[in-house]
Every structure is written in C-alpha cells, then in structure tokens.
C-alpha cells in the first residue's frame, strides 16, 4: 500500500528538475548498482554495449529512477517467466548528428502481446498481480520532462525492449 501511494504521489506532482551536465553512462551504472543484488540473486547476465558516455544536460536522479524502473521491470519479467539463461542487454550511444543520446534496455523474457504493449504507458495499467500501473507512466513522464521519448517493442516469447532517446541540450521550458 505504501509503495502504491508513493508511486501515485510521484506521478501526480510536478517534480523540480535539478539540471546539470551529466554522463548517461554514469546514470546507467548507478541504476545497475541499485539492482545489482537482485541481478545476482536471479542469476541474470547483464551485457553492456557502450558506444558513448552520453554527455547531456538533465536531472541525474530522475533519469536514474527511470532506468531503475526499466531494469526492475525486466528483472520481474525474467523471474515471473522463469526464463532459462536470463539476460538483460544495456546499450548506450548517440545519434549520428551528435544531438541525442539513447539507452536501450532489452531482456530475453516472456515478452508482451500487442494488447499489453499498446497500454503499457497508461497510468494504472499493469500486467503484474501486485503492480500499481504507475511505474512506466512515471518513467515516460520523467523522460518527456527532459524533452525525450521512450518506445517499447515486444512480442510474446521474444522479450521486451525499451528505448529512451534524450536531447543533449534540454529544450527551454514552455511559458
């Protein structure tokens, strides 16, 4: 109940952004550190493909929370699906123009059907028995507050992939 209320409050309120120069690589490594014990307990292999440090202007804590949420969802899918040889691939890079950075988190879990995928970012939609349905909605909200976007791709039996794309320079807030 406490977790549900905490998620709801975070989703409902506008959070102040503490924008600073950061490296998305550091944010990703910090998020992996938060999940490290669970990764080890579940025997999940984490493969990294890092093509850039991902320098950008943003709120490191907000971005870390978004990535922790994606990693936690991947871990839960792998555990619930009892995936043999569970794996999470984390990739990081920049677009060719050098204006955006991206991070991709992909698992080899059970995946999602088209119906679940279509509702994934809607508040209060969940595929978990004990989920609040706010994690991915909050993740999307945080990414969009940075002027970025998040996409999800999945098919049943083929795992799930999330791609966050962020501008290196955060756009000015709208008046």
Secondary structure, 3 states (H helix, E strand, C coil): CHHHHHHHHHHHCCCCCCCEEEEHHHHHHHHHHHHHHHHHHHCCEEEEEECCCCEEEECHHHHHHHHHHHHHHHHHHHHHCCCCCCEEEEEEEECCCCCEEEEEEEECCCCCCHHHHHHCCCCCCCCCCCCCCCHHHHHHHHHHHCCCEEEEEECCCCCEEEEEEEECCCCCCCC
